[in-house]
Each structure stands twice: as structure tokens, then as C-alpha cells.
Amino acid sequence: MTIAQARAFARTLMEGDPKEGSVIANTARQVLGSVIPGSKD
């Protein structure tokens, strides 16, 4: 997933149901975990 795709995904979720905040947080953790070297998932 590219940064642009992640931004578009987050923007889409944020415009939807407020309960989807946990989805955004979990997705952000996964994206950051794949980008940051040495992080453990």
C-alpha cells in the first residue's frame, strides 16, 4: 500500500461512520509497522 493509497483510505473512512476510528487506528499501525524497520507486529 502506498502512502497515497493509505491517505485516500483514511479519508474515506473518516467521512463515514465515526465508529470506524478503530479501523483507521489499526490500519495505521499496520502501515507504520511495515514501513518502520525493526518494528514487531
N, C-alpha and C positions, 0 to 999 in steps of 0.2 A: 504494500500500500504506500503510495506516495504521500508527501505532506499535503499536496493539493487535494488529493482524494480524502485524506483524513479531515481536512478543514471543511470540505463540502459535506461529508458525512455528519460531522458535528453540527454544522449549521442546520442541516435538515432535521436532525434530532431536536435541536434547541427550539425550532419553530413548532415542534409537535407537542406532545403531552409532557407536562413538567415532571411526571413520574419517571421519565426516561433519563433523568440525570445520572442514575447509577449506570446505565448503559454507556453513557458518554465517559464517565469516570473509568469504567472497566476497559473500554476501548482505548482510552488514552494511556492507561497503564500498559496495555499490550503493545501499543505502538512505541511508547518510550522504551519498553523493555527490549524491543527488537532493534532499537537504534543505539541505545547506550551500551557500550561494550562492558562486559563483565557483570551485567545485571542478571539476577536469577529470577526466573518466573515461577 
